[in-house]
Each structure stands twice: as C-alpha cells, then as structure tokens.
C-alpha cells in the first residue's frame, strides 16, 4: 500500500513537494490510505514568490518553519516527494 511508505516520516518535520505550485513544511502527524496530516505547517505557494523552492526550503531548515496553518491535510495523489526537513543540505 502506498501510504505505508510514508509512515516512517510520522513524528518528523517534513517537506512535501506536490504536483501543484504548493510545498508544505511541517510536522507529519498522521497517514491514511489517501492523505497526509500535518500540524504547525508552512504552506508556501511557489508561484507567488521569486525565491526558488530549494532556497526556500534551505531557509526553513536554517531559520525554522514559518508556520501559517495549525493543520493541513494533503492528498497522497498530489505528493511528488517527501523528505525530512533535517535531511535538507545547505549549499
């Protein structure tokens, strides 16, 4: 099952890249067969910023997550990638 691949990220701050212009940075608190549930989330629309996605994520790693939502549910079919925020490498 696809959701099983995401369960190891529960309890960690993660970066979720999606098929849309949105990226999500926050604490993954739950996984269902169809969704990922996050808390204390920075929902960032890349189309409204001149900063590249990579630079934005590196700044979140360095300075902390700019929380603008208490909680967010992301559909699994929208997810392109997920990684732990602590695994982001600054260059």
N, CA, C and O atoms as a GROMACS GRO file, in nm:
protein
  364
    1UNK      N    1   0.084  -0.118   0.000
    1UNK     CA    2   0.000   0.000   0.000
    1UNK      C    3   0.089   0.124   0.000
    1UNK      O    4   0.188   0.130   0.072
    2UNK      N    5   0.053   0.224  -0.082
    2UNK     CA    6   0.133   0.344  -0.096
    2UNK      C    7   0.152   0.419   0.035
    2UNK      O    8   0.260   0.471   0.061
    3UNK      N    9   0.050   0.426   0.118
    3UNK     CA   10   0.058   0.501   0.244
    3UNK      C   11   0.166   0.446   0.336
    3UNK      O   12   0.224   0.522   0.414
    4UNK      N   13   0.193   0.318   0.330
    4UNK     CA   14   0.294   0.258   0.418
    4UNK      C   15   0.432   0.321   0.399
    4UNK      O   16   0.509   0.330   0.494
    5UNK      N   17   0.462   0.366   0.280
    5UNK     CA   18   0.592   0.427   0.252
    5UNK      C   19   0.611   0.558   0.328
    5UNK      O   20   0.724   0.602   0.347
    6UNK      N   21   0.503   0.621   0.372
    6UNK     CA   22   0.510   0.750   0.439
    6UNK      C   23   0.511   0.738   0.592
    6UNK      O   24   0.543   0.834   0.660
    7UNK      N   25   0.477   0.622   0.645
    7UNK     CA   26   0.461   0.608   0.790
    7UNK      C   27   0.590   0.632   0.868
    7UNK      O   28   0.584   0.676   0.983
    8UNK      N   29   0.705   0.605   0.808
    8UNK     CA   30   0.831   0.627   0.880
    8UNK      C   31   0.860   0.776   0.903
    8UNK      O   32   0.946   0.810   0.984
    9UNK      N   33   0.788   0.864   0.834
    9UNK     CA   34   0.807   1.008   0.849
    9UNK      C   35   0.722   1.067   0.962
    9UNK      O   36   0.742   1.182   1.001
   10UNK      N   37   0.627   0.990   1.014
   10UNK     CA   38   0.538   1.040   1.120
   10UNK      C   39   0.622   1.079   1.242
   10UNK      O   40   0.711   1.005   1.285
   11UNK      N   41   0.592   1.198   1.296
   11UNK     CA   42   0.664   1.250   1.412
   11UNK      C   43   0.785   1.335   1.375
   11UNK      O   44   0.859   1.379   1.463
   12UNK      N   45   0.804   1.358   1.245
   12UNK     CA   46   0.918   1.438   1.198
   12UNK      C   47   0.868   1.560   1.121
   12UNK      O   48   0.760   1.558   1.061
   13UNK      N   49   0.948   1.667   1.125
   13UNK     CA   50   0.920   1.781   1.037
   13UNK      C   51   0.961   1.740   0.897
   13UNK      O   52   1.073   1.693   0.874
   14UNK      N   53   0.868   1.758   0.802
   14UNK     CA   54   0.891   1.712   0.666
   14UNK      C   55   0.868   1.824   0.565
   14UNK      O   56   0.804   1.925   0.594
   15UNK      N   57   0.922   1.803   0.447
   15UNK     CA   58   0.897   1.888   0.331
   15UNK      C   59   0.823   1.802   0.230
   15UNK      O   60   0.870   1.696   0.190
   16UNK      N   61   0.706   1.849   0.189
   16UNK     CA   62   0.626   1.777   0.091
   16UNK      C   63   0.615   1.862  -0.034
   16UNK      O   64   0.563   1.974  -0.030
   17UNK      N   65   0.664   1.809  -0.144
   17UNK     CA   66   0.652   1.873  -0.274
   17UNK      C   67   0.534   1.809  -0.346
   17UNK      O   68   0.516   1.687  -0.339
   18UNK      N   69   0.454   1.890  -0.414
   18UNK     CA   70   0.333   1.839  -0.478
   18UNK      C   71   0.332   1.869  -0.628
   18UNK      O   72   0.417   1.942  -0.679
   19UNK      N   73   0.234   1.810  -0.696
   19UNK     CA   74   0.213   1.837  -0.838
   19UNK      C   75   0.171   1.981  -0.863
   19UNK      O   76   0.187   2.033  -0.973
   20UNK      N   77   0.119   2.046  -0.761
   20UNK     CA   78   0.075   2.185  -0.773
   20UNK      C   79   0.193   2.279  -0.745
   20UNK      O   80   0.307   2.234  -0.733
   21UNK      N   81   0.166   2.407  -0.734
   21UNK     CA   82   0.270   2.504  -0.703
   21UNK      C   83   0.299   2.512  -0.553
   21UNK      O   84   0.383   2.590  -0.511
   22UNK      N   85   0.229   2.432  -0.474
   22UNK     CA   86   0.244   2.437  -0.328
   22UNK      C   87   0.345   2.338  -0.275
   22UNK      O   88   0.356   2.225  -0.324
   23UNK      N   89   0.421   2.384  -0.174
   23UNK     CA   90   0.502   2.294  -0.093
   23UNK      C   91   0.455   2.310   0.051
   23UNK      O   92   0.407   2.417   0.090
   24UNK      N   93   0.470   2.205   0.127
   24UNK     CA   94   0.425   2.203   0.266
   24UNK      C   95   0.544   2.165   0.353
   24UNK      O   96   0.614   2.067   0.326
   25UNK      N   97   0.565   2.242   0.460
   25UNK     CA   98   0.671   2.213   0.555
   25UNK      C   99   0.607   2.210   0.693
   25UNK      O  100   0.553   2.311   0.738
   26UNK      N  101   0.612   2.096   0.759
   26UNK     CA  102   0.550   2.086   0.890
   26UNK      C  103   0.569   1.948   0.951
   26UNK      O  104   0.635   1.861   0.894
   27UNK      N  105   0.509   1.930   1.068
   27UNK     CA  106   0.518   1.804   1.142
   27UNK      C  107   0.414   1.705   1.088
   27UNK      O  108   0.294   1.731   1.092
   28UNK      N  109   0.462   1.592   1.037
   28UNK     CA  110   0.371   1.488   0.990
   28UNK      C  111   0.318   1.413   1.111
   28UNK      O  112   0.394   1.352   1.186
   29UNK      N  113   0.186   1.418   1.130
   29UNK     CA  114   0.126   1.357   1.248
   29UNK      C  115   0.039   1.237   1.216
   29UNK      O  116   0.001   1.162   1.306
   30UNK      N  117   0.006   1.218   1.088
   30UNK     CA  118  -0.078   1.104   1.055
   30UNK      C  119  -0.078   1.072   0.907
   30UNK      O  120  -0.056   1.159   0.823
   31UNK      N  121  -0.103   0.944   0.878
   31UNK     CA  122  -0.109   0.896   0.740
   31UNK      C  123  -0.231   0.806   0.728
   31UNK      O  124  -0.251   0.716   0.810
   32UNK      N  125  -0.312   0.831   0.625
   32UNK     CA  126  -0.422   0.740   0.594
   32UNK      C  127  -0.395   0.683   0.456
   32UNK      O  128  -0.292   0.712   0.395
   33UNK      N  129  -0.487   0.602   0.407
   33UNK     CA  130  -0.470   0.545   0.273
   33UNK      C  131  -0.474   0.652   0.164
   33UNK      O  132  -0.431   0.628   0.051
   34UNK      N  133  -0.526   0.772   0.197
   34UNK     CA  134  -0.544   0.875   0.095
   34UNK      C  135  -0.484   1.010   0.129
   34UNK      O  136  -0.477   1.098   0.042
   35UNK      N  137  -0.440   1.030   0.254
   35UNK     CA  138  -0.395   1.163   0.295
   35UNK      C  139  -0.274   1.160   0.388
   35UNK      O  140  -0.243   1.058   0.450
   36UNK      N  141  -0.207   1.275   0.395
   36UNK     CA  142  -0.104   1.301   0.495
   36UNK      C  143  -0.154   1.417   0.579
   36UNK      O  144  -0.200   1.517   0.525
   37UNK      N  145  -0.147   1.405   0.712
   37UNK     CA  146  -0.194   1.509   0.802
   37UNK      C  147  -0.074   1.575   0.868
   37UNK      O  148   0.011   1.508   0.928
   38UNK      N  149  -0.067   1.708   0.857
   38UNK     CA  150   0.043   1.785   0.914
   38UNK      C  151  -0.009   1.886   1.016
   38UNK      O  152  -0.124   1.929   1.009
   39UNK      N  153   0.077   1.922   1.111
   39UNK     CA  154   0.048   2.025   1.210
   39UNK      C  155   0.160   2.127   1.206
   39UNK      O  156   0.272   2.098   1.166
   40UNK      N  157   0.126   2.251   1.251
   40UNK     CA  158   0.224   2.360   1.254
   40UNK      C  159   0.294   2.372   1.120
   40UNK      O  160   0.414   2.347   1.109
   41UNK      N  161   0.218   2.408   1.018
   41UNK     CA  162   0.259   2.396   0.878
   41UNK      C  163   0.285   2.532   0.813
   41UNK      O  164   0.214   2.629   0.838
   42UNK      N  165   0.389   2.534   0.730
   42UNK     CA  166   0.412   2.644   0.637
   42UNK      C  167   0.363   2.596   0.501
   42UNK      O  168   0.423   2.508   0.440
   43UNK      N  169   0.252   2.656   0.455
   43UNK     CA  170   0.202   2.628   0.321
   43UNK      C  171   0.257   2.739   0.232
   43UNK      O  172   0.225   2.856   0.250
   44UNK      N  173   0.339   2.701   0.135
   44UNK     CA  174   0.406   2.800   0.051
   44UNK      C  175   0.370   2.779  -0.095
   44UNK      O  176   0.389   2.671  -0.150
   45UNK      N  177   0.316   2.885  -0.157
   45UNK     CA  178   0.282   2.883  -0.299
   45UNK      C  179   0.401   2.937  -0.377
   45UNK      O  180   0.430   3.057  -0.373
   46UNK      N  181   0.468   2.848  -0.447
   46UNK     CA  182   0.589   2.888  -0.522
   46UNK      C  183   0.559   2.989  -0.631
   46UNK      O  184   0.647   3.066  -0.670
   47UNK      N  185   0.436   2.992  -0.680
   47UNK     CA  186   0.403   3.085  -0.788
   47UNK      C  187   0.394   3.229  -0.739
   47UNK      O  188   0.392   3.322  -0.820
   48UNK      N  189   0.388   3.250  -0.608
   48UNK     CA  190   0.377   3.384  -0.552
   48UNK      C  191   0.510   3.434  -0.496
   48UNK      O  192   0.512   3.530  -0.418
   49UNK      N  193   0.620   3.370  -0.534
   49UNK     CA  194   0.750   3.406  -0.478
   49UNK      C  195   0.856   3.403  -0.587
   49UNK      O  196   0.848   3.325  -0.682
   50UNK      N  197   0.955   3.490  -0.572
   50UNK     CA  198   1.068   3.488  -0.664
   50UNK      C  199   1.178   3.396  -0.613
   50UNK      O  200   1.274   3.368  -0.685
   51UNK      N  201   1.165   3.350  -0.489
   51UNK     CA  202   1.264   3.260  -0.429
   51UNK      C  203   1.244   3.120  -0.486
   51UNK      O  204   1.131   3.074  -0.498
   52UNK      N  205   1.354   3.052  -0.520
   52UNK     CA  206   1.342   2.915  -0.569
   52UNK      C  207   1.295   2.823  -0.457
   52UNK      O  208   1.311   2.854  -0.339
   53UNK      N  209   1.239   2.712  -0.496
   53UNK     CA  210   1.193   2.614  -0.397
   53UNK      C  211   1.309   2.568  -0.310
   53UNK      O  212   1.294   2.558  -0.188
   54UNK      N  213   1.423   2.541  -0.371
   54UNK     CA  214   1.538   2.491  -0.297
   54UNK      C  215   1.585   2.592  -0.193
   54UNK      O  216   1.613   2.556  -0.079
   55UNK      N  217   1.593   2.719  -0.232
   55UNK     CA  218   1.637   2.823  -0.138
   55UNK      C  219   1.536   2.839  -0.025
   55UNK      O  220   1.574   2.855   0.091
   56UNK      N  221   1.407   2.835  -0.058
   56UNK     CA  222   1.303   2.849   0.043
   56UNK      C  223   1.313   2.737   0.147
   56UNK      O  224   1.304   2.762   0.267
   57UNK      N  225   1.331   2.615   0.100
   57UNK     CA  226   1.340   2.501   0.190
   57UNK      C  227   1.468   2.508   0.275
   57UNK      O  228   1.465   2.476   0.393
   58UNK      N  229   1.578   2.550   0.214
   58UNK     CA  230   1.703   2.564   0.290
   58UNK      C  231   1.688   2.670   0.399
   58UNK      O  232   1.741   2.653   0.509
   59UNK      N  233   1.618   2.778   0.370
   59UNK     CA  234   1.596   2.881   0.472
   59UNK      C  235   1.507   2.830   0.584
   59UNK      O  236   1.529   2.866   0.700
   60UNK      N  237   1.409   2.747   0.551
   60UNK     CA  238   1.325   2.686   0.656
   60UNK      C  239   1.408   2.596   0.745
   60UNK      O  240   1.388   2.592   0.867
   61UNK      N  241   1.500   2.524   0.686
   61UNK     CA  242   1.591   2.437   0.764
   61UNK      C  243   1.680   2.520   0.855
   61UNK      O  244   1.702   2.485   0.971
   62UNK      N  245   1.732   2.630   0.802
   62UNK     CA  246   1.827   2.712   0.876
   62UNK      C  247   1.759   2.798   0.983
   62UNK      O  248   1.809   2.807   1.096
   63UNK      N  249   1.646   2.862   0.949
   63UNK     CA  250   1.584   2.960   1.039
   63UNK      C  251   1.458   2.911   1.109
   63UNK      O  252   1.407   2.977   1.199
   64UNK      N  253   1.408   2.795   1.067
   64UNK     CA  254   1.286   2.744   1.126
   64UNK      C  255   1.167   2.759   1.033
   64UNK      O  256   1.169   2.838   0.939
   65UNK      N  257   1.064   2.683   1.060
   65UNK     CA  258   0.943   2.679   0.977
   65UNK      C  259   0.857   2.802   1.008
   65UNK      O  260   0.828   2.830   1.124
   66UNK      N  261   0.817   2.876   0.904
   66UNK     CA  262   0.728   2.991   0.918
   66UNK      C  263   0.584   2.940   0.914
   66UNK      O  264   0.521   2.934   0.809
   67UNK      N  265   0.533   2.903   1.030
   67UNK     CA  266   0.402   2.839   1.038
   67UNK      C  267   0.291   2.939   1.002
   67UNK      O  268   0.283   3.048   1.059
   68UNK      N  269   0.207   2.900   0.908
   68UNK     CA  270   0.092   2.983   0.873
   68UNK      C  271  -0.039   2.903   0.876
   68UNK      O  272  -0.145   2.955   0.840
   69UNK      N  273  -0.031   2.778   0.919
   69UNK     CA  274  -0.150   2.694   0.937
   69UNK      C  275  -0.130   2.606   1.060
   69UNK      O  276  -0.020   2.556   1.085
   70UNK      N  277  -0.237   2.587   1.138
   70UNK     CA  278  -0.230   2.493   1.251
   70UNK      C  279  -0.229   2.350   1.201
   70UNK      O  280  -0.161   2.264   1.258
   71UNK      N  281  -0.303   2.324   1.095
   71UNK     CA  282  -0.310   2.189   1.041
   71UNK      C  283  -0.346   2.189   0.894
   71UNK      O  284  -0.416   2.278   0.846
   72UNK      N  285  -0.298   2.088   0.823
   72UNK     CA  286  -0.325   2.074   0.680
   72UNK      C  287  -0.335   1.925   0.649
   72UNK      O  288  -0.263   1.843   0.705
   73UNK      N  289  -0.425   1.891   0.558
   73UNK     CA  290  -0.435   1.756   0.505
   73UNK      C  291  -0.399   1.762   0.357
   73UNK      O  292  -0.458   1.840   0.281
   74UNK      N  293  -0.303   1.680   0.316
   74UNK     CA  294  -0.256   1.676   0.178
   74UNK      C  295  -0.295   1.541   0.118
   74UNK      O  296  -0.270   1.437   0.178
   75UNK      N  297  -0.356   1.544   0.001
   75UNK     CA  298  -0.393   1.419  -0.066
   75UNK      C  299  -0.267   1.348  -0.116
   75UNK      O  300  -0.179   1.411  -0.174
   76UNK      N  301  -0.259   1.219  -0.092
   76UNK     CA  302  -0.143   1.140  -0.136
   76UNK      C  303  -0.121   1.146  -0.287
   76UNK      O  304  -0.007   1.144  -0.333
   77UNK      N  305  -0.228   1.154  -0.363
   77UNK     CA  306  -0.212   1.155  -0.508
   77UNK      C  307  -0.150   1.286  -0.560
   77UNK      O  308  -0.117   1.296  -0.678
   78UNK      N  309  -0.135   1.385  -0.473
   78UNK     CA  310  -0.072   1.511  -0.511
   78UNK      C  311   0.077   1.514  -0.478
   78UNK      O  312   0.149   1.602  -0.524
   79UNK      N  313   0.124   1.417  -0.398
   79UNK     CA  314   0.262   1.420  -0.349
   79UNK      C  315   0.360   1.373  -0.456
   79UNK      O  316   0.344   1.267  -0.516
   80UNK      N  317   0.463   1.456  -0.479
   80UNK     CA  318   0.572   1.422  -0.569
   80UNK      C  319   0.687   1.365  -0.489
   80UNK      O  320   0.749   1.266  -0.529
   81UNK      N  321   0.717   1.429  -0.374
   81UNK     CA  322   0.825   1.380  -0.289
   81UNK      C  323   0.803   1.424  -0.146
   81UNK      O  324   0.730   1.520  -0.118
   82UNK      N  325   0.869   1.352  -0.055
   82UNK     CA  326   0.868   1.388   0.086
   82UNK      C  327   1.008   1.363   0.140
   82UNK      O  328   1.074   1.265   0.104
   83UNK      N  329   1.053   1.453   0.227
   83UNK     CA  330   1.182   1.432   0.292
   83UNK      C  331   1.177   1.495   0.430
   83UNK      O  332   1.098   1.586   0.456
   84UNK      N  333   1.262   1.446   0.518
   84UNK     CA  334   1.274   1.508   0.649
   84UNK      C  335   1.341   1.643   0.633
   84UNK      O  336   1.438   1.657   0.558
   85UNK      N  337   1.290   1.744   0.703
   85UNK     CA  338   1.349   1.877   0.695
   85UNK      C  339   1.495   1.873   0.739
   85UNK      O  340   1.579   1.943   0.683
   86UNK      N  341   1.526   1.792   0.838
   86UNK     CA  342   1.664   1.783   0.887
   86UNK      C  343   1.760   1.723   0.784
   86UNK      O  344   1.882   1.735   0.798
   87UNK      N  345   1.708   1.658   0.682
   87UNK     CA  346   1.792   1.600   0.577
   87UNK      C  347   1.826   1.698   0.465
   87UNK      O  348   1.902   1.665   0.374
   88UNK      N  349   1.769   1.819   0.471
   88UNK     CA  350   1.797   1.920   0.369
   88UNK      C  351   1.943   1.965   0.385
   88UNK      O  352   1.986   2.000   0.495
   89UNK      N  353   2.016   1.964   0.275
   89UNK     CA  354   2.159   2.002   0.276
   89UNK      C  355   2.172   2.143   0.222
   89UNK      O  356   2.122   2.174   0.114
   90UNK      N  357   2.240   2.227   0.299
   90UNK     CA  358   2.266   2.363   0.252
   90UNK      C  359   2.385   2.363   0.159
   90UNK      O  360   2.483   2.293   0.182
   91UNK      N  361   2.375   2.441   0.054
   91UNK     CA  362   2.488   2.455  -0.038
   91UNK      C  363   2.513   2.599  -0.068
   91UNK      O  364   2.604   2.631  -0.145
   0.00000   0.00000   0.00000
